[in-house]
Amino acid sequence: QVQLVESGGGLVQPGGSLRLSCTASGSIFSINAMAWYRQAPGKQRDVVATITRGGSTNYVDSVKGRFTISADNAKNTMYLQMNSLKPEDTAVYYCNFKLRTHLGPRTYWGQGTQVTVSS
């Protein structure tokens, strides 16, 4: 069994910062890729940022220059540093891990953490 646990969400004023974390535990052979997604009320879940095992990153245009995705592979942990937050960043944020496990390649999701940007 593999479990992803997220932390770090909350309420922040516009212009503020938050740091999200997501840690995977269980029977993991390797991490192939990781990503952060977000889902605002009434909208579909969209990718925000991705990072490969080798550290290559990509971001959706709306967060470029404000968000930074990183990972500590030794700790099976991924981070999302969010700066200069805007009200439109309000959403539930989900982590996504593509893993190699004893069952073969699998994709897992975190439970989601609420980020609210409001004055």
C-alpha positions, -999 to +999 in steps of 0.1 A: +000+000+000+011+035-008-002+066+009+003+103+001-001+128+029-004+166+022+001+195+045+006+232+044-027+247+031-046+275+048-059+311+046-036+338+034-039+374+023-033+384-013+005+388-018+012+363+009+030+329+008+023+293+016+044+261+013+027+228+005+042+194+012+033+159+001+050+128+014+046+093+000+050+062+022+047+025+017+060+000-008+078+023-032+105+012-055+111+046-072+094+079-080+091+086-117+074+119-117+054+142-094+029+170-099+007+195-081-029+199-094-056+223-082-094+224-084-114+255-078-151+253-070-171+244-100-141+238-122-121+208-133-088+197-117-059+212-136-021+207-134-002+235-118+034+223-118+053+191-126+088+177-117+106+147-130+128+123-111+158+142-126+145+175-114+131+190-146+102+213-139+072+228-158+046+253-147+013+265-160+016+301-173-005+316-145+019+306-118+053+310-135+076+333-115+054+329-084+054+292-076+083+268-072+080+230-073+108+209-057+114+175-043+135+155-019+136+121-035+154+106-004+124+116+017+098+108-010+086+143-005+075+171-029+070+208-021+052+237-037+064+271-026+037+296-035+046+333-034+027+365-044-006+346-040-037+359-057-074+353-050-076+333-082-051+308-067-079+297-043-085+260-047-080+226-033-045+215-041-037+178-048-004+161-051+001+134-077+029+108-077+038+084-105+055+055-088+071+022-095+058-002-069+058-040-063+026-040-084+042-021-112+038+015-123+010+032-104-004+068-099-014+080-065-032+112-053-030+130-020-061+139+000-061+175-010-054+207+010-074+239+008-057+271-001-077+302+003-064+336-007-086+364+006-084+397+025 
